[in-house]
Amino acid sequence: MKLQVHSIHFNADSKLVEFIQKKVDKLETFYDRVVDGEVFLRINNEGVDNKTVEIKVKVPGSQLFAKEQAKSFEAATDLATEALRNQLKKYKEKS
């Protein structure tokens, strides 16, 4: 899947980008008509869970979105892809 990763106010490590790409690619096993995706990575200054991951996935006729916070980008990515997986399942049942 074509995926754009944007790290806001910092440079994301290539290993992190590869990790996110693999996680988001797995979403295609639940719905194979995903057009593309966009990921935003942010570091917040307050609290322990200060890493935010926002994932937008475009499917025909709609756009799905998940935003999660955690102690690490990897954990937040896991949570966000899990939320998108559930959304994709529901979307697939409707179409």
DSSP file (Angstrom, degrees, kcal/mol; ACC not computed):
  #  RESIDUE AA STRUCTURE BP1 BP2  ACC     N-H-->O    O-->H-N    N-H-->O    O-->H-N    TCO  KAPPA ALPHA  PHI   PSI    X-CA   Y-CA   Z-CA
    1    1 A M              0   0    0      0, 0.0     2,-0.5     0, 0.0    35,-0.1   0.000 360.0 360.0 360.0 141.5    0.0    0.0    0.0
    2    2 A K  E     -a   36   0A   0     33,-0.6    35,-2.3    23,-0.0     2,-0.4  -0.640 360.0-180.0 -74.8 122.0    1.2    3.5   -0.8
    3    3 A L  E     -a   37   0A   0     -2,-0.5     2,-0.5    33,-0.2    35,-0.2  -0.988  21.2-157.7-132.6 130.5    1.8    5.1    2.6
    4    4 A Q  E     -a   38   0A   0     33,-2.0    35,-3.1    -2,-0.4     2,-0.5  -0.922  11.1-161.7-105.0 128.9    3.0    8.6    3.5
    5    5 A V  E     -a   39   0A   0     -2,-0.5     2,-0.5    33,-0.2    35,-0.2  -0.950   5.4-171.3-113.6 123.0    4.6    9.0    6.9
    6    6 A H  E     -a   40   0A   0     33,-3.4    35,-3.0    -2,-0.5     2,-0.6  -0.956   6.8-163.0-114.9 120.2    4.8   12.5    8.4
    7    7 A S  E >   -a   41   0A   0     -2,-0.5     2,-0.6    33,-0.2     3,-0.5  -0.918  19.0-139.5-102.8 121.3    6.8   13.1   11.6
    8    8 A I  T 3  S-     0   0    0     33,-3.0    35,-0.4    -2,-0.6     3,-0.1  -0.703  75.6 -14.6 -88.3 117.9    5.9   16.5   13.1
    9    9 A H  T 3  S+     0   0    0     -2,-0.6     2,-0.3     1,-0.1    -1,-0.2   0.678 127.5  59.0  65.5  22.8    8.9   18.5   14.5
   10   10 A F  S <  S-     0   0    0     -3,-0.5     2,-0.6    31,-0.1    -3,-0.1  -0.966  84.7-105.3-163.0 166.7   11.3   15.5   14.5
   11   11 A N        -     0   0    0     -2,-0.3     2,-0.2    -3,-0.1    -3,-0.1  -0.886  33.4-135.3-102.7 123.2   12.9   13.0   12.1
   12   12 A A        -     0   0    0     -2,-0.6     2,-0.1    -7,-0.1    -5,-0.1  -0.539  22.7-113.7 -77.4 139.3   11.5    9.5   12.2
   13   13 A D     >  -     0   0    0     -2,-0.2     4,-2.0     1,-0.1     3,-0.3  -0.406  21.3-122.5 -66.8 145.6   14.0    6.7   12.2
   14   14 A S  H  > S+     0   0    0      1,-0.2     4,-2.4     2,-0.2     5,-0.2   0.830 112.9  57.7 -62.6 -31.5   13.8    4.5    9.1
   15   15 A K  H  > S+     0   0    0      2,-0.2     4,-2.3     1,-0.2    -1,-0.2   0.892 106.2  49.3 -64.8 -38.7   13.2    1.4   11.3
   16   16 A L  H  > S+     0   0    0     -3,-0.3     4,-2.5     2,-0.2    -2,-0.2   0.918 110.6  49.5 -65.2 -43.8   10.1    3.1   12.8
   17   17 A V  H  X S+     0   0    0     -4,-2.0     4,-2.5     1,-0.2    -2,-0.2   0.908 111.8  48.8 -62.4 -42.3    8.8    4.0    9.3
   18   18 A E  H  X S+     0   0    0     -4,-2.4     4,-2.4     2,-0.2    -1,-0.2   0.902 110.2  51.9 -63.3 -41.3    9.4    0.3    8.2
   19   19 A F  H  X S+     0   0    0     -4,-2.3     4,-2.2     2,-0.2    -2,-0.2   0.930 111.8  45.9 -59.8 -47.1    7.5   -0.9   11.3
   20   20 A I  H  X S+     0   0    0     -4,-2.5     4,-2.7     1,-0.2     5,-0.3   0.907 110.8  53.3 -63.5 -42.7    4.6    1.3   10.5
   21   21 A Q  H  X S+     0   0    0     -4,-2.5     4,-2.5     1,-0.2    -1,-0.2   0.921 109.9  47.7 -59.1 -45.3    4.5    0.3    6.9
   22   22 A K  H  X S+     0   0    0     -4,-2.4     4,-1.4     2,-0.2    -1,-0.2   0.916 112.9  48.4 -62.6 -43.5    4.4   -3.4    7.8
   23   23 A K  H  < S+     0   0    0     -4,-2.2     4,-0.4     1,-0.2    -2,-0.2   0.921 114.7  44.2 -63.5 -44.6    1.6   -2.9   10.3
   24   24 A V  H >< S+     0   0    0     -4,-2.7     3,-1.3     1,-0.2     4,-0.4   0.867 107.8  59.2 -71.0 -35.7   -0.5   -0.8    7.9
   25   25 A D  H >< S+     0   0    0     -4,-2.5     3,-1.5     1,-0.3     4,-0.2   0.847  96.2  63.5 -59.6 -33.4    0.1   -3.3    5.0
   26   26 A K  G >< S+     0   0    0     -4,-1.4     3,-1.6     1,-0.3     4,-0.3   0.737  86.8  72.3 -64.7 -21.3   -1.4   -6.0    7.2
   27   27 A L  G X> S+     0   0    0     -3,-1.3     3,-1.6    -4,-0.4     4,-1.2   0.795  83.2  70.2 -63.0 -26.6   -4.7   -4.1    7.1
   28   28 A E  G <4 S+     0   0    0     -3,-1.5    -1,-0.3    -4,-0.4    -2,-0.2   0.685  84.7  68.1 -67.1 -16.4   -5.0   -5.1    3.4
   29   29 A T  G <4 S+     0   0    0     -3,-1.6    -1,-0.3    -4,-0.2     3,-0.2   0.750 104.4  43.5 -71.9 -21.3   -5.6   -8.7    4.5
   30   30 A F  T <4 S+     0   0    0     -3,-1.6     2,-0.3    -4,-0.3    -2,-0.2   0.751 134.0  11.5 -92.8 -27.7   -9.0   -7.6    6.0
   31   31 A Y    ><  -     0   0    0     -4,-1.2     3,-0.7     1,-0.0    -1,-0.3  -0.858  62.9-164.8-153.0 113.2  -10.0   -5.4    3.0
   32   32 A D  T 3  S+     0   0    0     -2,-0.3    -4,-0.1     1,-0.2    -3,-0.1   0.419  77.9  72.6 -85.6   2.9   -8.1   -5.6   -0.2
   33   33 A R  T 3   +     0   0    0     27,-0.0     2,-0.3    -5,-0.0    -1,-0.2   0.097  59.3 140.8-105.2  24.2   -9.4   -2.3   -1.8
   34   34 A V    <   -     0   0    0     -3,-0.7    25,-0.2     1,-0.2     3,-0.1  -0.506  35.7-162.4 -66.1 128.3   -7.5    0.1    0.4
   35   35 A V        -     0   0    0     23,-3.0   -33,-0.6     1,-0.3     2,-0.3   0.974  54.1 -46.7 -79.5 -60.1   -6.4    3.0   -1.8
   36   36 A D  E     -aB   2  58A   0     22,-0.7    22,-2.9   -35,-0.1    -1,-0.3  -0.950  51.0-133.4-162.9 179.2   -3.6    4.6    0.2
   37   37 A G  E     -aB   3  57A   0    -35,-2.3   -33,-2.0    -2,-0.3     2,-0.4  -0.951   2.4-155.0-145.5 162.7   -2.8    5.8    3.7
   38   38 A E  E     -aB   4  56A   0     18,-2.5    18,-3.0    -2,-0.3     2,-0.4  -0.998  10.2-163.9-142.0 134.9   -1.2    8.6    5.6
   39   39 A V  E     -aB   5  55A   0    -35,-3.1   -33,-3.4    -2,-0.4     2,-0.5  -0.969   2.2-164.1-124.6 134.5    0.4    8.6    9.1
   40   40 A F  E     -aB   6  54A   0     14,-2.7    14,-2.4    -2,-0.4     2,-0.5  -0.977   5.8-163.6-117.6 127.3    1.2   11.5   11.3
   41   41 A L  E     +aB   7  53A   0    -35,-3.0   -33,-3.0    -2,-0.5     2,-0.3  -0.936  13.7 174.8-111.4 129.3    3.6   11.1   14.2
   42   42 A R  E     - B   0  52A   0     10,-2.4    10,-2.9    -2,-0.5     2,-0.5  -0.978  24.6-146.6-134.4 147.5    3.7   13.6   17.0
   43   43 A I  E     - B   0  51A   0    -35,-0.4     2,-0.3    -2,-0.3     8,-0.2  -0.969  19.2-156.0-111.1 120.7    5.5   14.0   20.4
   44   44 A N        -     0   0    0      6,-3.5     6,-0.0    -2,-0.5    -2,-0.0  -0.664  12.6-139.7 -93.1 152.1    3.5   15.7   23.1
   45   45 A N  S    S+     0   0    0     -2,-0.3     2,-0.4     0, 0.0    -1,-0.1   0.689  77.0  70.4 -86.0 -18.9    5.2   17.4   25.9
   46   46 A E  S    S+     0   0    0      3,-0.1    -2,-0.1     4,-0.1     0, 0.0  -0.789  86.8   5.8-107.3 144.8    2.9   16.4   28.8
   47   47 A G  S    S-     0   0    0     -2,-0.4     3,-0.2     1,-0.1    -3,-0.0   0.073  80.7 -82.9  84.6 168.5    2.4   13.0   30.4
   48   48 A V  S    S+     0   0    0      1,-0.2     2,-2.0     2,-0.1     3,-0.1   0.904 120.4  61.1 -77.4 -45.3    4.0    9.6   30.1
   49   49 A D        +     0   0    0      1,-0.2    22,-0.2    20,-0.1    -1,-0.2  -0.532  67.7 144.5 -82.2  75.1    2.0    8.5   27.0
   50   50 A N        +     0   0    0     -2,-2.0    -6,-3.5    -3,-0.2     2,-0.6   0.311  34.7  93.2-103.6   8.7    3.4   11.3   24.9
   51   51 A K  E     -BC  43  70A   0     19,-2.1    19,-2.1    -8,-0.2     2,-0.4  -0.906  55.4-167.5-104.4 124.3    3.7    9.7   21.5
   52   52 A T  E     -BC  42  69A   0    -10,-2.9   -10,-2.4    -2,-0.6     2,-0.4  -0.928   6.7-171.0-114.9 133.5    0.7   10.1   19.2
   53   53 A V  E     -BC  41  68A   0     15,-2.7    15,-2.5    -2,-0.4     2,-0.5  -0.990   1.1-172.7-122.3 126.5    0.0    8.2   16.0
   54   54 A E  E     -BC  40  67A   0    -14,-2.4   -14,-2.7    -2,-0.4     2,-0.5  -0.981   5.4-170.5-117.9 128.4   -2.7    9.2   13.6
   55   55 A I  E     -BC  39  66A   0     11,-3.0    11,-2.1    -2,-0.5     2,-0.5  -0.978   6.1-170.8-124.3 126.1   -3.5    7.0   10.7
   56   56 A K  E     -BC  38  65A   0    -18,-3.0   -18,-2.5    -2,-0.5     2,-0.5  -0.957   6.2-171.6-111.2 130.7   -5.8    7.8    7.8
   57   57 A V  E     -BC  37  64A   0      7,-2.8     7,-3.2    -2,-0.5     2,-0.5  -0.988  12.1-146.2-125.1 126.6   -6.7    5.1    5.3
   58   58 A K  E     +BC  36  63A   0    -22,-2.9   -23,-3.0    -2,-0.5   -22,-0.7  -0.791  20.8 173.4 -95.0 130.3   -8.6    5.8    2.1
   59   59 A V  E >   - C   0  62A   0      3,-2.1     3,-2.5    -2,-0.5   -25,-0.2  -0.879  52.0 -67.3-124.7 160.8  -11.0    3.2    0.8
   60   60 A P  T 3  S-     0   0    0      0, 0.0     3,-0.1     0, 0.0   -27,-0.0  -0.270 120.9  -2.4 -54.0 118.3  -13.4    3.6   -2.1
   61   61 A G  T 3  S+     0   0    0      1,-0.1     2,-0.3    -2,-0.1    -3,-0.0   0.465 129.2  51.1  83.5   2.1  -16.0    6.2   -1.2
   62   62 A S  E <   -C   59   0A   0     -3,-2.5    -3,-2.1     2,-0.0     2,-0.4  -0.966  63.5-135.6-158.9 172.3  -14.8    6.8    2.4
   63   63 A Q  E     -C   58   0A   0     -2,-0.3     2,-0.3    -5,-0.2    -5,-0.2  -0.990  17.0-154.1-139.2 129.5  -11.8    7.5    4.7
   64   64 A L  E     -C   57   0A   0     -7,-3.2    -7,-2.8    -2,-0.4     2,-0.4  -0.793  13.6-168.6-105.1 148.5  -11.1    5.7    7.9
   65   65 A F  E     +C   56   0A   0     -2,-0.3     2,-0.3    -9,-0.2    -9,-0.2  -0.995  12.4 178.0-142.2 139.8   -9.2    7.3   10.8
   66   66 A A  E     -C   55   0A   0    -11,-2.1   -11,-3.0    -2,-0.4     2,-0.4  -0.997   4.3-172.5-141.1 139.9   -7.6    6.3   14.1
   67   67 A K  E     +C   54   0A   0     -2,-0.3     2,-0.3   -13,-0.2   -13,-0.2  -0.993  13.5 170.4-133.3 125.7   -5.6    8.3   16.6
   68   68 A E  E     -C   53   0A   0    -15,-2.5   -15,-2.7    -2,-0.4     2,-0.4  -0.966  19.2-152.4-136.6 151.3   -3.9    6.7   19.6
   69   69 A Q  E     +C   52   0A   0     -2,-0.3     2,-0.3   -17,-0.2   -17,-0.2  -0.950  27.3 145.8-121.4 144.0   -1.4    7.7   22.3
   70   70 A A  E     -C   51   0A   0    -19,-2.1   -19,-2.1    -2,-0.4     3,-0.0  -0.924  60.7 -88.3-159.1-178.4    1.1    5.5   24.0
   71   71 A K  S    S+     0   0    0     -2,-0.3     2,-0.3   -22,-0.2   -21,-0.2   0.769 111.0  25.9 -72.6 -26.1    4.6    5.4   25.6
   72   72 A S  S  > S-     0   0    0    -21,-0.1     4,-2.1     1,-0.1     5,-0.2  -0.932  77.8-120.3-135.1 159.6    6.1    4.5   22.2
   73   73 A F  H  > S+     0   0    0     -2,-0.3     4,-2.5     1,-0.2     5,-0.2   0.862 114.0  56.9 -65.0 -34.5    5.3    5.0   18.6
   74   74 A E  H  > S+     0   0    0      2,-0.2     4,-2.3     1,-0.2    -1,-0.2   0.932 108.6  45.1 -62.9 -45.7    5.3    1.2   18.1
   75   75 A A  H  > S+     0   0    0      2,-0.2     4,-2.1     1,-0.2    -1,-0.2   0.909 114.1  48.8 -65.0 -41.7    2.6    0.7   20.9
   76   76 A A  H  X S+     0   0    0     -4,-2.1     4,-2.5     1,-0.2    -1,-0.2   0.879 110.1  52.2 -65.4 -37.4    0.5    3.6   19.5
   77   77 A T  H  X S+     0   0    0     -4,-2.5     4,-2.8     2,-0.2     5,-0.3   0.912 107.6  52.1 -64.2 -42.8    0.8    2.1   16.0
   78   78 A D  H  X S+     0   0    0     -4,-2.3     4,-1.9     1,-0.2    -2,-0.2   0.933 112.4  45.5 -57.4 -46.6   -0.4   -1.3   17.3
   79   79 A L  H  X S+     0   0    0     -4,-2.1     4,-2.0     1,-0.2    -2,-0.2   0.909 114.4  47.7 -64.5 -43.0   -3.4    0.4   18.9
   80   80 A A  H  X S+     0   0    0     -4,-2.5     4,-2.3     2,-0.2    -2,-0.2   0.901 112.0  48.3 -68.0 -41.4   -4.3    2.5   15.9
   81   81 A T  H  X S+     0   0    0     -4,-2.8     4,-2.3     2,-0.2    -1,-0.2   0.858 110.0  53.7 -68.7 -32.6   -4.0   -0.4   13.4
   82   82 A E  H  X S+     0   0    0     -4,-1.9     4,-1.8    -5,-0.3    -2,-0.2   0.921 109.7  47.6 -63.5 -43.7   -6.2   -2.5   15.7
   83   83 A A  H  X S+     0   0    0     -4,-2.0     4,-2.0     1,-0.2    -2,-0.2   0.900 113.1  48.4 -63.6 -41.3   -8.8    0.2   15.6
   84   84 A L  H  X S+     0   0    0     -4,-2.3     4,-3.0     2,-0.2    -1,-0.2   0.861 106.0  57.8 -67.8 -35.1   -8.6    0.5   11.9
   85   85 A R  H  X S+     0   0    0     -4,-2.3     4,-2.1     2,-0.2    -1,-0.2   0.931 108.2  46.5 -60.0 -44.7   -8.8   -3.3   11.5
   86   86 A N  H  X S+     0   0    0     -4,-1.8     4,-2.0     2,-0.2    -2,-0.2   0.903 112.8  49.8 -63.9 -41.1  -12.2   -3.2   13.3
   87   87 A Q  H  X S+     0   0    0     -4,-2.0     4,-2.8     1,-0.2    -2,-0.2   0.907 109.7  51.0 -63.7 -41.6  -13.3   -0.2   11.2
   88   88 A L  H  X S+     0   0    0     -4,-3.0     4,-2.6     2,-0.2    -1,-0.2   0.891 108.1  52.3 -64.1 -39.3  -12.3   -2.0    8.0
   89   89 A K  H  X S+     0   0    0     -4,-2.1     4,-1.9     2,-0.2    -1,-0.2   0.929 112.8  44.8 -61.3 -45.6  -14.3   -5.2    9.0
   90   90 A K  H  X S+     0   0    0     -4,-2.0     4,-1.7     1,-0.2    -2,-0.2   0.911 113.3  50.6 -64.6 -42.7  -17.4   -3.1    9.6
   91   91 A Y  H  X S+     0   0    0     -4,-2.8     4,-1.9     1,-0.2    -2,-0.2   0.897 109.5  51.1 -61.4 -41.2  -16.9   -1.2    6.4
   92   92 A K  H  < S+     0   0    0     -4,-2.6    -1,-0.2     1,-0.2    -2,-0.2   0.878 107.2  53.0 -65.6 -38.5  -16.5   -4.4    4.4
   93   93 A E  H  < S+     0   0    0     -4,-1.9    -1,-0.2     1,-0.2    -2,-0.2   0.864 110.2  49.0 -64.3 -35.7  -19.7   -5.8    5.9
   94   94 A K  H  <        0   0    0     -4,-1.7    -2,-0.2     1,-0.2    -1,-0.2   0.862 360.0 360.0 -71.4 -36.7  -21.6   -2.7    4.8
   95   95 A S     <        0   0    0     -4,-1.9    -1,-0.2    -5,-0.1    -2,-0.2   0.483 360.0 360.0 -84.9 360.0  -20.3   -2.7    1.2
